[in-house]
Amino acid sequence: MSESNTRKPNRAGGMTNSSSGKSKSKRPLTRPSNGSGTAIAGQQGAQAQRKLKSPRELAMDTLVKVSQTGAYSNLQLNRTLQEAQLQRADAGLVTELVYGTIQRQATLDYWLARFVSKGLHKLEPWVHQLLRMSAYQLLYLDRIPAHAAVNEAVTIAKKRGHAGISGMINGVLRSIDRGRSELQAAEIKHADPIMQIALRHSYPEWLVKRWAAAYGAETAEAICASGNEQPHASIRANTLRSSREALIEQLQAAGYSAEASSIAPAGIIVDRGGNLADTDGFREGLWTVQDVSSMLVAEVVAPKAGMQVLDCCAAPGGKSTHLAELMGGKGKVWANDLHAHKRDLIVSQTERLKLRNVEAITEDALKLGERFKPRSLDAVLLDAPCSGFGVIKRKPEIKWTKTAGDVSDIAALQQRLLNAVCELVRPGGVLVYSTCTIERAENEEQVARFLREHPEFQLDANWPEDIVEQLREAGAIGNAFEGQAQLLPQHFDSDGFFIARMLKRP
Ligand SMILES: C[S@@+](CC[C@H](N)C(=O)[O-])C[C@H]1O[C@@H](n2cnc3c(N)ncnc32)[C@H](O)[C@@H]1O
């Protein structure tokens, strides 16, 4: 039996993550960004590396690097997988251990603290990560026999540390194994309801407090639980090359589980699809890998063929290419990003999708007024840099690394960006503001302030009807829809996203 990656159904009291349900597929198969999980014939160096380090040791090293250096988990994991050249099942195990351990670290520490008498803060970083990672296997993964998790941890400890450490690790993990029927997250009780949510679902207290204040405690808990779910893999049909229906048939014929997204008109949910960016269909430009909530942004811009459109913060180009597709390849999309090295990402996407009406440019969006005439563009999209709390499913370390100060800083930048780029919209034109976060300060409050200071703009509820209907059904908007929506991650099992459509008065 491969012990690769299946998560326990609700084993430790959190949300279920079994492989059975539609939204519960195995983690490595739903994380396309870690595409190096496919088997790659080993080079000599890679084989030597593999002999030296087991998948668990690689996972532990990745966890230490992420926590010590602040590296993004997905990038660090990709580096690890590329260097190690693992077989698919082993890459799946490393992926599961890295994401799962980061995701559940507060709950894991809560239990570990019971058994580590000298206190977790006194542990060396690798010992702490090894304990977390092994406790994660015992408490959250059902295909991994307890003896494998414990023995592997002890083997790593013997290799890395002295006998006292391996003995301590053995003792702690065996205690957790013996007590695991009681170590259920749902059993965690705390006098403070905020702390209870934080410990059960493994989030920092300040963040839960903020979300409870913004959305109420019940919704805050649902946000937290949803953030621990496996993300769906989804693709956006390039409707200039094929239809969504034809692609679904094609994918199903090739053995994929593919179905139309209920919310995104070009979206296809693909379960158990492996790395969708490593497929012929992707290489041929038939689709783009993108979260369904992210697909709504260009639909809300709703550009017409022939329009002049500017995407101010565009890399890697997911929304710019979508805009160009919606325009039938006619008109012009300027895809701008601050970072010159990201221009290549946009260019490679437009070339792959065979789009000729996208021009990638490099500029600080605060200075786009030096390149474009005021009031000259039909539509401007500001998909702003943000705190990213909507994508915790994919980047779980965000919840541990971002601070309330980061939210204020990024909100101040967003405000300056909005003030700068709104000048470029022509009278009667559209300005769409979006973020992949669920912070009011970056979303509704940002828009309210902007509208106060720019009376020439007004919210515009003229969104595609089907999308509005789906948003209403999911509870993302009420009856009085004014033209902005906050999608929470639980609404469509997607990323959390905010979108506001504003019109410049003629
Ligand atoms: C949310 S991401 C954009 C994602 C992109 N719209 C997509 O759908 O693929 C934000 C982007 O803003 C860029 N950025 C940050 N500050 C910027 C600035 N001052 N001017 C232009 N781009 C900026 C970042 O490099 C990053 O690529």
The ligand as an SDF file (V2000), in Angstrom:
LIG
                    3D

 27 29  0  0  0  0  0  0  0  0999 V2000
   -2.5970   39.8390   -7.1350 C   0  0  0  0  0  0  0  0  0  0  0  0
   -1.1640   39.8270   -8.0960 S   0  0  0  0  0  0  0  0  0  0  0  0
   -1.8010   39.9500   -9.7180 C   0  0  0  0  0  0  0  0  0  0  0  0
   -2.3330   38.6680  -10.2840 C   0  0  0  0  0  0  0  0  0  0  0  0
   -2.7430   38.8290  -11.7230 C   0  0  0  0  0  0  0  0  0  0  0  0
   -3.7110   39.8980  -11.8980 N   0  0  0  0  0  0  0  0  0  0  0  0
   -3.3060   37.5700  -12.3060 C   0  0  0  0  0  0  0  0  0  0  0  0
   -4.5260   37.3920  -12.3460 O   0  0  0  0  0  0  0  0  0  0  0  0
   -2.5280   36.7150  -12.7470 O   0  0  0  0  0  0  0  0  0  0  0  0
   -0.5400   41.4200   -7.8410 C   0  0  0  0  0  0  0  0  0  0  0  0
    0.5890   41.8230   -8.7420 C   0  0  0  0  0  0  0  0  0  0  0  0
    0.8230   43.1940   -8.5040 O   0  0  0  0  0  0  0  0  0  0  0  0
    2.1650   43.4650   -8.7840 C   0  0  0  0  0  0  0  0  0  0  0  0
    2.4650   44.7770   -8.1960 N   0  0  0  0  0  0  0  0  0  0  0  0
    2.7190   45.0780   -6.9010 C   0  0  0  0  0  0  0  0  0  0  0  0
    2.9090   46.3990   -6.7580 N   0  0  0  0  0  0  0  0  0  0  0  0
    2.7660   46.9570   -7.9870 C   0  0  0  0  0  0  0  0  0  0  0  0
    2.8700   48.2690   -8.4980 C   0  0  0  0  0  0  0  0  0  0  0  0
    3.1580   49.2950   -7.7080 N   0  0  0  0  0  0  0  0  0  0  0  0
    2.6900   48.4690   -9.8130 N   0  0  0  0  0  0  0  0  0  0  0  0
    2.4040   47.4220  -10.6340 C   0  0  0  0  0  0  0  0  0  0  0  0
    2.3080   46.1560  -10.2040 N   0  0  0  0  0  0  0  0  0  0  0  0
    2.4850   45.9120   -8.9010 C   0  0  0  0  0  0  0  0  0  0  0  0
    2.8890   42.2810   -8.2290 C   0  0  0  0  0  0  0  0  0  0  0  0
    4.1340   42.0950   -8.8600 O   0  0  0  0  0  0  0  0  0  0  0  0
    1.9060   41.1270   -8.5210 C   0  0  0  0  0  0  0  0  0  0  0  0
    2.2940   40.4520   -9.6860 O   0  0  0  0  0  0  0  0  0  0  0  0
  1  2  1  0
  2  3  1  0
  2 10  1  0
  3  4  1  0
  4  5  1  0
  5  6  1  0
  5  7  1  0
  7  8  2  0
  7  9  1  0
 10 11  1  0
 11 12  1  0
 11 26  1  0
 12 13  1  0
 13 14  1  0
 13 24  1  0
 14 15  1  0
 14 23  1  0
 15 16  2  0
 16 17  1  0
 17 18  1  0
 17 23  2  0
 18 19  1  0
 18 20  2  0
 20 21  1  0
 21 22  2  0
 22 23  1  0
 24 25  1  0
 24 26  1  0
 26 27  1  0
M  CHG  2   2   1   9  -1
M  END
$$$$
